[in-house]
Amino acid sequence: MKRTLGTCYYPEHWPREIWADDARRMAAAGLTWVRIAEFAWSRLEPEPGRYEFGWLDEAIAVLGAAGLKVVLGTPTAAPPRWMIDRHPDMLAVDAEGRPRKFGSRRHYCFSHLGYRAECARIVTELARRYGADPHVAAWQTDNEYGCHDTTISYSDVARVAFRTWLRARYPGAGNDGDVGALNAAWGNVFWSMNYDGFEQIDLPNLTVTEPNPSHALAFRRFSSDQVVSFNRLQTDIIRAHSAAPIAHNYMGRITDFDHFAVGADLDIASWDSYPLGFLEDRVGAGEAHQLRFARQGDPDFQAFHHDLYRAVGRCAKAAQKGGLPRWWVMEQQPGPVNWAPYNPAPLPGMVRLWSWEAFAHGAEAVCYFRWRQAPMAQEQMHAGLLRPDSADAPGLDEARQVAAEIADAPDVAAAQARVALLFDYDADHAWQIQPHGDGLGYFGLVFELYRAMRSLGLSVDILPPETTDFAGYDLIAAPGMMHMPERLKRDLAASGAQVLYGPRTAARDCDMCIPVPLPPDIPGLAVTVSRVESLRPTAPVALTGGGQVVGYREFLETGADIVETTETGEPVIVLRGRQTYVGAWLDQTGWRHALRRLCETAGIPTVDLPQGVRLRDTGSERFWFNYDTAEHKVGAVTLPPVSVLREERGR
């Protein structure tokens, strides 16, 4: 696939007389894609049943005439004000029982059937009108599912839908379900929580203390399924009228629905990359790290999501049929954003570096958000490629440079890595419900292990938990997967790879109860977690080989070989055959020690990289990235500050 660039454009924000000049400048800058209309419902349908498509017809024609390809968004993330009058109960409700209000975006509950019908209607109108338009080369459903904590709704309509979902999950005779089976699975005998019927089951909020974790996990799974079915409603309609591929733009560190399940109904996975904003409010790094990379972003956070969404793209329809996984960056930060605690400008060269890093991880397209900075409303402090007065902003020069460079670069050449890392959204739900210690979470655990892998120069493939074929992988990590199905345990044990399991692997059954035999109960591993503890940040436990246990530790009974212990002799890492169990959350030193040993056993070369320096191998290239403001040398490679170096493989 060719590497391409694009931007996000809002013709409804600007006078018609500048559209053609905007399109000309986009094409001259080397852009290919233009995403439009994802927030335009009030302009498309200013009142119920009265459509105004003329302006969109013209905008698409103007962009197409300039040689640009349109990504047409469905406008369902921002329903107009009249929609609330028609469906006042469509608003999502937060965990405190407060309904969300109109005046922003994403103000809907995924469970509201009336709103779903309205979405089906507007998507049908768009698909019929533009499904065969030669300039509409791709679609985007909605916008940023889950952004602003909008996946989970505690509304009355969600309560009704949840009860229906539970009846199907615990089926009985007829259509009523088996509430006795639910009571047994959830352990409702505890605190007299038994139900006599499904109509008694409420949503797990506003309880006196924490709700039953089985109840909470069921509601998280239900909420995820609602996003999947909402998205499928739109993709089914679009496909009935258009052969163009369909994408959705996911977010960074949004884990409250299963992106793999949503991706199975798409053709392209995409995500919105805001490195500086994410450093401030999502990476979770300390003050010194934030200061060092304040104008560059975290060296691993974007890469992690590139690999994650490449995996989501592998679940898409085309990839399921043997095609390459397709994934994009639908929104790339080109300058300061408006929404983080602090919003610095990126250092010169960072927009180029971020773009090339996405391409190095297999992106087909990188689209900058947005074309022109808005002079009004909530995002007026968010930079674009142009200033509000239409003069070039700093990011545009770097976008032009990337466009010139990709014109002379080879096509995207996918290559399977030797290292795989499993990521499970359901496990993230379980950790959030029962973290056992302040600051502990599944995403953080997996990301810390990924960071250690990258610091050793490893390229990584992220895989969904449904993976059954592990051929070609020499090292597979599956840390913290709270519920690990027996099928996956067997497949990993039989994979022939070195397999690393992490703390809390298989610690709960499918209904969030402790299983017997005790965890992890992995075939052939001979290890049992007898008890656990969480640790204060000021009370780490030292390891004999270097590094520390931080946050969480398990006490292991084992007949396996002991690889690492605490300084007082308790086993922390054990090995039998090709399977390694790590019974603790380790710091970066500890994870690197564990990974080096496994890579040496598997014959995978490693290299100790300076902080801020990373590499990525593709099928035909090796990329070096220096996020640091200092020059670094790694072997024969010299990396100037804030730079990208691309080498052909074999040189």
Buried (B, 14 or more C-beta within 10 A) or exposed (E): EEBBBBBBBBBBBBEEEEBEEBBBBBBEBBBBBBBBBBBBBBBBBEEEEEBEBEBBEEBBBBBBEBEBBBBBBBBBBBBBEBBBEEBEBBBBBBEEEEBBEEEEBBBBBBBBEEBBEBBBBBBBBBBEBBBEBEBBBBBBBBBBBBBBBBBBBBBBBBBEBBBBBBBEBBEBEEEEBBBBEBBBBBBBEEEEBBBEEBEEBBBBBEEEEEBBBBBBBBBBBBBBBBBBBBBBBBBEBBBEBBEBBBBBBBBBBBBBBBBBBBBBBBBBBBBBBBBBBBBBBBBBBEEEBBEBBBBBBBBBBBBBBBBBBBBBBBBBBBBEEEEBBBBBBBBBBBBBBBBBEEBBEBBEBBBBBBBBBBBBBBBBBBBBBBBBBBEEEEBEEBBBBBBEEBEBBBBBBBBBBBBEBBEEBBEBEBBEBBBBBBBBBBBBBBBBBBBEBEEBBBBBBBBBBBBBBBBBBBBBBBBBBBBEEBEEBBBBBBBBBBBBEEEBBEBBBEBEBBBBBBBBBBBBBEBBEEBEEBBBBBEEBBBBBEEBEBBEEEEBBEBEBEBBBBBBBBBBEBEBEBBBBBEEEBBBBBBBEBBBBBBBBBBBBBBBBBBBBBBEBBEBEBEEBBBBBBBBBBEBBBBBBBBBEEEBEBEEBEBEBBBBBBEEEEE
